């Protein structure tokens, strides 16, 4: 009736990529050379990759 509620913003379109990471990557736009990038990079072995610990504290 009096419109005391806040106006809702339009929904954001995020592309979340996890790839078994500790913290997900958030992409807001498409990369320019996404198709060529997959062909150039060799595969990665996760046996020797260190995964950092991230501690997020409450405020």
N, C-alpha and C positions, 0 to 999 in steps of 0.2 A: 504494500500500500504506500509506504513512505520511502521505500527504496533505501533503507539503511544498510543493506548488505553491500559489500564491495563488489565491484564489477569483476567478473572472471576474465583473465587474460586468455588469449588464444593459446591452445596447447603447443608446446614446443616439440619439434621433431628431432630427436637425437638418435644417432646410430651408435649403439654400444657394442664395443668389441672386447671380449674377455680374453681369449687366447691363453687361458690358464695363468693369468697374472694375479698378483696380490691386489692390485688396484686397477679397476677397469679403465680403459681409455674411452673418452667421449669425443666423437667426431661430429661436428656441427655442419659439415659440408663434404661433398664428394671430392677426393683428391683428383688432380688433373691426370696423372699417369697411373691410375690404379691397375689397369689391365697389364701394363708392361712391367710393373714392379714385381708381380708374382713370378714371372718367368726369369728374372735376373737373379733373385736371391736363392742361394742354396738352402737346403733344409737345415734346421738347427737341432742339435741333440741336447736334451734337457738334463743329461747326466752331470755336466760340469757347470751348470748355470746356477748362480746364487740368487735366492729369492729373499729380498729384504723383509724384515718385520716392521710393520707400521702400527704404531699405537696411537689411537685417536682418543683424546680425553674429552670427557663431558664438560660443558661449561657451566 
